[in-house]
Amino acid sequence: MKLRYLADRRSLGVLALYYGLFLGTWVYFLPQFSVWGFELWPREQGWLFLATMVVLGFVNFMVAITIHNSVHCPVFVDRNWNRAHRILLTLAFGAPASGYVPGHNLSHHKHLQTAKDNTRTYKMRFRWNLLNQMLFFFVMIPGILRTEGRFAKEIGPSKPNWYNQYRLEVWLSWIWKILFVIWNWKLAIWLLIIPNLYAVWGIFGTNFWQHDGCDENHPYNHSRNFTGKVFNFLVCNNGYHGAHHMRPALHWSLYPAFHREHIAPHLHPNLDQKSLIIYLWKSLIFPGRRLDYLGNPLAVPSKMEDQDWVIEARNKDLSAEDMGQSAT
């Protein structure tokens, strides 16, 4: 069970924290939730239950981040351990971890902000910028699911390592959720389904503030970076998003050094933000204007339909890195 990078003890710690918090809260509050009763909230310690839900949602979001990291740079040296790890991530996240490969690795990274990027921010066209951020996931998800389904059907069988893992994760994620819903559907809604939904909403929503208003054609100004130390500790350095896009297979623990050496000297200062909270306040709340990184009103391109990239991928020799698998 050898780690490729010791820093991933933090990733495993996040996963252990999720399971401990989820299962512990479930057992603790289960006596207060009768399956057939009318109560939808615990009779006692309601504030504790609410606080736990909030923390659980954030930890679930952190699990989503570790999935993102692991499909670019697997955690373990041994492939079997990576497969087992991805199953645990899937159960915690509520959706197949390997599903990141088509929607993220092969669409977003290969075709940033173009019609072949299922998560391009230009799809969002609300005048109130807060709505662009809040509704980003809901606008993106239909295209993501269509692409994931097509990729699994048309290319999956030719990539058995990914395909078999993906199908296993799909089945296990549904079995996991159904079992908890049968056990106690009320607790399952509060402690499993809602945190899962928050995690997937949050991880896709990060794409908006990481890229909106940037220049996808520039060698350095294609991503917005957030360098706060506390923030990056919690999100495994994913604030250094430019480093991730320039070197997707680079381990997250190496992002800060790569950013300082290779990106910061060439990056426009407006894309090197210290605080995510301050940036979101200014861009979404007050004054809440949708601007490009130069401070000008963002000129959103004409509306375009998603373009198919699955046909292209079918004719390419996708690497282990593309498929989110270790090359060793």
N, C-alpha and C positions, 0 to 999 in steps of 0.2 A: 504493500500500500504506500509506495513512495510518491511523494509530491514532486512535481516538476519544479515548483517554486515554493519555498517555505512560506512566503507571504500568503499563500492560499489557506493557511490555517485560519485566517480571518474569514475566508469564504465558507469554510466548513463550520466555523463558529456561528455564522449567520444562519446556516441551515439547521444546526443543532438548536439554536435559540428559537427559531420558528417552531420546530416540532415540540420543544419543551413548553413553549408558551401556549401553543394551540391545544395540545393534549392535556396540559395542566389545567387550563381554563375550562376545557370541556368537562373534565372529571369534577372540578370544583363546583361548577354551576349546574351540572346535570340534574341533581335532585330537585332543583327549583323549576324545571321545565318538564311538566307532564306532557306526554305525546298527545293526549286527548283533551287536555284542559284548554281554557281560553287564554291563559296568560301568555303574553308574547315578550315579556320582559321580566327579569328576576324580581321576586318579591322583596328580597333583601340585597343590599350592597349594589344597587343599580349603578351608582357612580363608578364603583370599582369595575363593574362589567363594561361600562362605556369606555373607561380609560384603557382597559385591557384591549378592547376592540380597536381603539385608535393605534395603540402600540403594535398590535398584531398586524394591522393594515400596513404600517410603515415597515415592519420587519418583512412582511410579504413582498413589499416593493423592493427591499434589499435582496430578497431571494431572486426576484426578476433580474436584478443587476448582475448577480452571480451567474445566472443562466447566460445572459448576454456575454459575460466574460468567458465562460467555459466553452461556448460555441465558436469562439475565436482562438482560444488558447486553453485546451483541456487541462484539467487540474492534475490528473495522475499520469504517471509514466505508463502504467499498464492499461490497455484498452478496456479490459473487462471491468476494471474499477471505474473507468470513465463512464461506461455504460450503466453501471449500478448507480453511480452518482447522478447521472442524468435522469434516472427513474425517480430518485428521491426528490430532485428538483421539480420534476413534472408533477408529482403528487402535491408538493407544497404550492406550486404555482397554479395548478388547476387546468393546465393545458400542456400539450407535448413540448418539452424543451427543444427537441429537434426541429420543431416547426419554425424556429428562428432562422434556420438555414435558408429557405427560399425567400421569405419576406424581408430578412435583414441582410444576411451575408451576400446573397446573389442579386437582390433587387436594390436595396438602399445603398450598399457599399459600391456595387459595380456601376450604378447609374444614378448617382447623387443628384437629386432635385430635377431630374428629367422625367419625361412621360413614362419611363420604365421603372421609376422609383415609386413603389406603391405608397410610400410615406412622405412624398414631397410636400413641403409646407404650402406650396402655391395652390393646393386644393382648397385651402381655407380662404374665404372671401368675405367674411363678415366685417362690417365697418368698425364694430366695437371689438378691439383686439382681445379683450378678455374672453369673448366667445370663441375666437380662433383657438385659444389655448384650451379652454374647457371642453370643446366639442371635437378636438382634433382626432381623438381615438375613434369616435363614432363615425366620422367621415371616412377615416382610413380603413376601418376593419372590413368592409365588404370586399374591397380590392385585394386586401391581404389574404383573406380566406379563399377567394377565387384562385389566386395565384398559388397558394399552398396546396389546394386541392388538385389543380392542374399539374403542378410539379410532382406531387406524390403519384399521380396516376400515370403520367407520361414519361417521367425520368426516373422515378423511384425504383422501379424494378431493375433498372440497369445499374443502380447503386445499392446493392443488397445490404451493405453494412448500415447505411443511413436508413433505408426503407424499412428493414425489419425492426430497427430500434424505434423508428417513428411510429409504426403500427402498434408495437408493444406499449409505447407511452400513451397512445390514444386510448387503447383498451383499459389500461391500468388507471388512467386518470378518471375515466367514467365509472369504473368499478369502485374506486376510492370514494368518489362523491356520492354515488348511489347508496353505498353501505352506510355512510354517515347520515344521509337523508332518511333512510329507513330507521336507523337507530333513534334519531330525534331530529325531525325536519326543522324545528324552530331553531335549535342551536346550530344546525348546519347552515341555515341562512345567515345568522349573525356572525359565526366564527369561521366559516369555511367559504361560502359563496361571496359574501360582501368583501372580505379582505382580498380574495382572488380577483374580483372585479376591479378593486382599487389598484391592485398591483399591475394588472395588464393595462388599465387606463393610464396609470402613472408612467410606466416604462415607455409606452408609445408617445405619451405627451411630452416626454423629454426631448423628443426629436424636434418639436416646434421651437423651443428656445435655444436649442443647439445649432439650428441652421437657418431659421427664418431671418431674412435680411442680410445673409452672408452672400459671398460670391463663390458659387460652386465651381467656377472656371478658374479661380485663382489658386496657385500652388499652396498658399498658406491661409488665405482669408475665407476658406470654405466652411469653417466651423467656429462657433463661439465657445470660449474657454472660461472656466470658473476655477480660480486657484486657491480659494479659501481652504485652510488646513483641516478644520473640523468637518466641513462639508465633504472634502475628498476622503477623509478617513471613513465616514459613514457610507460613501458610495464607491469605495474601492478605486479612487482616483479617476472616476469617470467624468469629473469636471474637465479633465484635459482631453477634450474631445478631438481636437485637431491631431494630436499624436495618435489617437486611435484610428482616425481615418487615413492617416499617412502610412501607418504600420499596423494593420488590423490584427496580425498575429503576435504583435508585441505584448508581453505580459503586462497587466495593469500596474504592477508595482514599479515598472520602469518608465511609466508615462511622465512623471514630473521631470526627471533628468532629460528625457528626450525633448520635452517641451522647452526647457530652459536652453538647451544646446542648439536644437535644430529649428524651432518654430518661433519662439519669442523674439529673437533678433529681427525677424522678417514680418512679423504679424502687426496688423493695424492695432493700435492701442485700444480701440473701442471693442475689440474682440478678445481682450485679455481682462476679463472682469474679475474682481475680487469676491464679490458677494452675489450669490444667486438671488437672495431675498430682495436686495436693493434693485437688482436688474428687473425682476418680475414686477415689483411695485411700480417702477417707472414705465415699463413697457405695457403693463396690463391694467394698472389702476390709475396712477396719476403721473404724468398727463395721459398715459394709456394710448399713445399713438403708435401705429405700426410703421417703424422706420427701418431703413437699411443701416448697415454698420457705419456708414459715413454721416448718419444723422438726417438723411433726406427721407421724405415720405416714400414708402416702398412702392415701386412700380410693379404690381403683380402681373405676370404674363397673361395672355389670353387663355381662357379656359381650354384645357386639353384632356382628352380621354386617355386612360391608361393604355400604354403600348405593350404588346406581348414580348417578353424576353425569354420565355420558356423555350421557344423554338430555337433561339440562339444557343441557349444552354445545352440543349439536346445534342448539338453538333460540336460541343466543346469537350475537351478532356478535363473535367472538373477535378481539381486537386483535393487532397485531404484537408487542406486549409479552407478551401471553398465550402466543403461539406461539414465543417465544424468538427473534424476528427484529427487526432494526433497523427503526425507523420511517422511516429516511431512505433 
